[in-house]
């Protein structure tokens, strides 16, 4: 079904008319039908509509709805509808995501053709040369073959019907053209030291409710020095963050790449960078896109790897990422599982640096819980990327936590190493380890090596704890944890079920 009429009520196109037929009529066309749209007089409005029903759990991940964009279109609008099922477990099945590619193409990795993505977060979007709905990219409505892309997700019988309606308004482009406002990649005048950040957050440009301005304010209130933006599968927010970032605060541009086999953060890439997500582990394409991220100066971080929901759970393995999000949001059993798995990796001789991030979407999810403190040469995106890759970082529940973790030789060696560093000892020399933590009342600090728990100590009444000990270099590494057990605990006990307060990357010994 199609309709090609002048529309005197171009602004009055509502979901009610979509569902009832209204001006769109009753005839619907199945997914995959390619529509041709002819040039038309200014002020003319053209509608096209597709419909179908996703029922089969083996439905393809991506379904494309092609149409021919004619010259002389000033506005593109898409509305769609589907019926998700709320499982009551914190996620829904029978979800249908949505996005769009323009005439530059839709092939895997084709950033030139990408024009936006909103997943299942909204049922309507609009694009003009001057403005676009958050998640979408303003710019020329170039003639040629465009594709609306649907992403059916967790389809379970009876599935969900869907309807997608395209509305093109003909006429001269809305002016002036869109102008980017990107955030600076460095804060001048900041010396070397430890800076706190949160690289995983979401705004109204994907499924978050934070505006960029409100998110920065919340981050500063939590004592953060920088923030990473990571909206799902889109680069739209990175083109406007410059309007929200004050001169003394760093914004690290990025994207949460939401594949069907797990999510990862492409962080520290230039503003406007888009990284494709349309692959599974079996496609063996992850390395292509993590390599692309690195080639653009960024870093690849596996996000919340142990969350067990299909599509969110990490199924790729860790060979192609630079770091792991071992602590995501408030401390949970999923985080505990990841820390245990990370320790096992270290014992096996595999080191992938650890980071912690909040994954905050709104003011009900605390920004900077957790936060990661990075050792930086200066407050700049390139230095953050280097610190993530090097593991020069420790994680804490809040800005109240202050931590120093160093190691050196217990004899002739004077080189001092911190998290992520390697200390080379003289023959027969022991590793002298120093841990000092404050702002952690009611906690226990513990040191771990390849053989497991090495030693521990209780925080005093003022919330301070210190450990000075020597470690056999055969351990290979030493790392620290601070946990808050219920009641008084034995510092030599297994506290793996107690909430984490702080966690360091290891110091390695050669």
Secondary structure, DSSP 8 states (H G I E B T S, - for coil): -EEEEE-TTTT---HHHHHH-GGG-S--EETT--EE-----TTEEEEEEEEEEE--TT--S-EEEEEEE-SSEEEEEEEEEE--EE-SSS-EESEEEEEEE-TT--STT-TTTEEEEEETS-SEEEE-SS-B-TTB------SEEEEEEEEEES--TT-EEEEEEEEEEESS--SS--------SB-TT--SEEEEEE--B-BTTTT--B-HHHHHHHHHHTT-SEEE---BT--TGGGTGGGT--TT-EEE-EEEEEETTEEEEEES--TT--------GGGT-HHHHHHHHHHTT-EEEE-STT--STTTS--S-STT-SEEEEEESS--HHHHHHHHHHHHHHHTT---EEEEE--B-STTS-TTSSEEEEEESSSBHHHHHHHHHHT-EEEESSTT-EEEEEEEESSS----B-TT-EE---TT--EEEEEEEES-TT-EEEEEETTEEEEEEE--TTS-EEEEEEE-GGG-EEEEEEEE-SSS--TTS--TTSEEEEEE--EEE-
